[in-house]
Structures are given as structure tokens and as C-alpha cells.
Amino acid sequence: MKLYVVLLALWFGGGLLAGQATPPPLVELKQNYPNPFNPATTIPFTLNGALFDAGHRPKVSLRIYNVLAQLVAVPLLQGTGEAMTDVELACSNPSAPCEFWAYWDGKVLNTDREAASGVYIYQLIVDGKRFTKKMIIMK
């Protein structure tokens, strides 16, 4: 039974070995705020400085889908206002994690129509790797 628990802990990242340090994640998609929201929200994410080694500029996209997996919106990168589709990000201090924020005004892509109340999925794609979370619009 103990071996089973140890294997499960190691499989799920428990790191039971003494002195074993878990390296910081390369990408951390954080919970949007406010959540639930109406009418707009901010989506924070952090990229580890290691992603910017040797001048690499990771390609980043952020998309919002409804529960039917239909594309609803592409948020804007705060600070630039650029739509988050294959944006090549830079980090001013790659020796520390770089923080970024995206903004969604709650409107359906290419319309002035507000998205309906409900659960939405937001997906961050960094150099082809996907990170996903849920958010709620409540009117």
C-alpha cells in the first residue's frame, strides 16, 4: 500500500523525496478576475524566464470558447492592445518570471454582441503547448 501511495504521489507531482525541489513551471495560466464577471475580465499568466533563453520569443495565443468548443473571442494583450493570436512576447527581465495580462470585454468575436451568461473555457497556447481554465459570465 505504501509503495502505491508513493508511486501515485510521484506520478501526480507530489515530490516525496527529501530535498527534492520542484522547478517553477515554465507557464502558469492563472484564474481570470473577477470570476464570475460581467461585462469584462482580466486573464493573467506568467512565463518563466527560461522560455526567453538565447533571445527566444515564445509565440503565444489566447482563445475563449463556449462549452460547445466554438470560438467566442480572442482577448487583447494589456499594454499593447494586440489581439492574442501568435503574439511573440518579450521579457524585460528573463532572470525572473514575466507577468502578462490579457483583457476580454465580454463581446463575441467581431461583433458588438455581449456573450451570454454561462461557463466559458479559456486556452493559452505557448509554443504549441496548451493550458486551459474555466470562467463564468453572470448577468
Disulfide bonds with the S-S distance in Angstrom:
Cys91-Cys98 1.48
